[in-house]
Amino acid sequence: MKPKIIICLALGLGGILSITFADGPSLPTSTPITNANPSIRLPRLVQVHVPTKLKIERTTDMLSVGTDNRSSLKAISLTIGGNMVTGVWSELYVYPVGEARPASANGGSGSADGLDFNLGTHILNTKRDSIPLPGIKYVVEVDLTALEADVPPGQIWGPPTKSCKVLWRQTLKQIVE
């Protein structure tokens, strides 16, 4: 192989490995964006479409949870800081009706750059997650959060930390029989 090809492969694999073995969802420490300043607000508002309902399907051994991004979107306006990067974060909680909500997300989480809440579908199954069990009604909650930070795009978004600011937050909740 030619030296250039070997270097490209090494750099590519190094990037893949660093993503694969990342320590979970969080904002890594990196050099802030030049001139990013959360205290400087843009004079214009950014309009974002956010889901207002969940899309849930249940079978005897599977529970599928996503947001209804086709028929339940609502427009909201957000003010973004100067040169700040935006991202979204979601956390899924599934628990039997009558029990307390778990302290941490037990159904998964998702993140993305930008302000698009189409984060895909979480699948829980009886063998792996012990959800759903026959005859049990479940409460399904999805916490949605829009964030801003002064880190370069392409970072892994995570639960809000001191490195990022919450711009908007909402919990969608539904009972599944």
ZIZINOR-V338807 format. One record per residue. N is the residue number from 1. PHI is phi in degrees with one decimal (none if undefined). Layout:
n = {N | N}
phi = {PHI | PHI}
//
This chain:
n = {1 | 2 | 3 | 4 | 5 | 6 | 7 | 8 | 9 | 10 | 11 | 12 | 13 | 14 | 15 | 16 | 17 | 18 | 19 | 20 | 21 | 22 | 23 | 24 | 25 | 26 | 27 | 28 | 29 | 30 | 31 | 32 | 33 | 34 | 35 | 36 | 37 | 38 | 39 | 40 | 41 | 42 | 43 | 44 | 45 | 46 | 47 | 48 | 49 | 50 | 51 | 52 | 53 | 54 | 55 | 56 | 57 | 58 | 59 | 60 | 61 | 62 | 63 | 64 | 65 | 66 | 67 | 68 | 69 | 70 | 71 | 72 | 73 | 74 | 75 | 76 | 77 | 78 | 79 | 80 | 81 | 82 | 83 | 84 | 85 | 86 | 87 | 88 | 89 | 90 | 91 | 92 | 93 | 94 | 95 | 96 | 97 | 98 | 99 | 100 | 101 | 102 | 103 | 104 | 105 | 106 | 107 | 108 | 109 | 110 | 111 | 112 | 113 | 114 | 115 | 116 | 117 | 118 | 119 | 120 | 121 | 122 | 123 | 124 | 125 | 126 | 127 | 128 | 129 | 130 | 131 | 132 | 133 | 134 | 135 | 136 | 137 | 138 | 139 | 140 | 141 | 142 | 143 | 144 | 145 | 146 | 147 | 148 | 149 | 150 | 151 | 152 | 153 | 154 | 155 | 156 | 157 | 158 | 159 | 160 | 161 | 162 | 163 | 164 | 165 | 166 | 167 | 168 | 169 | 170 | 171 | 172 | 173 | 174 | 175 | 176 | 177}
phi = {none | -77.9 | -55.6 | -63.2 | -67.1 | -63.0 | -63.5 | -62.0 | -63.4 | -62.9 | -65.7 | -63.4 | -66.0 | -60.7 | -65.1 | -64.7 | -64.5 | -67.6 | -74.7 | -62.1 | -100.2 | -59.1 | -85.2 | 93.6 | -74.4 | -163.9 | -85.0 | -69.5 | -77.6 | -148.2 | -68.1 | -61.0 | -66.8 | -59.7 | 67.3 | -73.5 | -148.7 | -64.9 | -81.7 | -91.5 | -95.1 | -70.5 | -71.4 | -107.9 | -93.7 | -98.7 | -91.8 | -127.5 | -100.9 | -116.3 | -72.7 | -118.7 | -138.9 | -94.6 | -118.2 | -125.6 | -128.0 | -128.1 | -120.0 | -64.1 | -130.9 | -147.7 | -128.8 | -111.4 | -130.7 | -148.1 | -99.4 | -83.4 | -93.4 | -103.9 | -116.6 | -125.2 | -79.2 | -127.2 | -83.7 | -128.9 | -115.9 | -124.9 | -103.8 | -102.9 | -66.4 | -58.4 | 59.9 | -88.9 | -102.5 | -107.7 | -157.7 | -124.9 | -141.1 | -133.2 | -134.6 | -110.0 | -123.1 | -130.1 | -155.0 | -62.8 | -56.6 | 95.6 | -98.6 | -76.0 | -63.5 | -59.1 | -66.0 | -128.2 | -58.5 | -107.6 | -112.8 | 114.1 | -147.5 | -150.4 | -151.6 | -163.0 | -70.7 | 84.6 | -121.4 | -100.0 | -89.6 | -83.4 | -97.1 | 88.4 | -121.3 | -93.1 | -115.9 | -112.4 | -135.3 | -59.7 | -65.0 | -82.8 | -110.8 | 61.2 | -138.4 | -91.3 | -106.4 | -58.9 | 78.1 | -107.7 | -87.7 | -119.7 | -93.5 | -116.9 | -125.9 | -125.3 | -87.0 | -113.6 | -138.4 | -102.2 | -128.2 | -134.9 | -152.4 | -103.8 | -105.0 | -61.4 | -58.7 | 92.2 | -79.5 | -84.3 | -81.5 | -143.0 | -56.4 | -53.2 | -129.5 | -67.9 | -80.3 | -137.8 | -113.5 | -78.4 | -95.2 | -161.6 | -148.8 | -153.0 | -113.0 | -99.1 | -136.9 | -151.8 | -98.3 | -115.7 | -91.7}
//
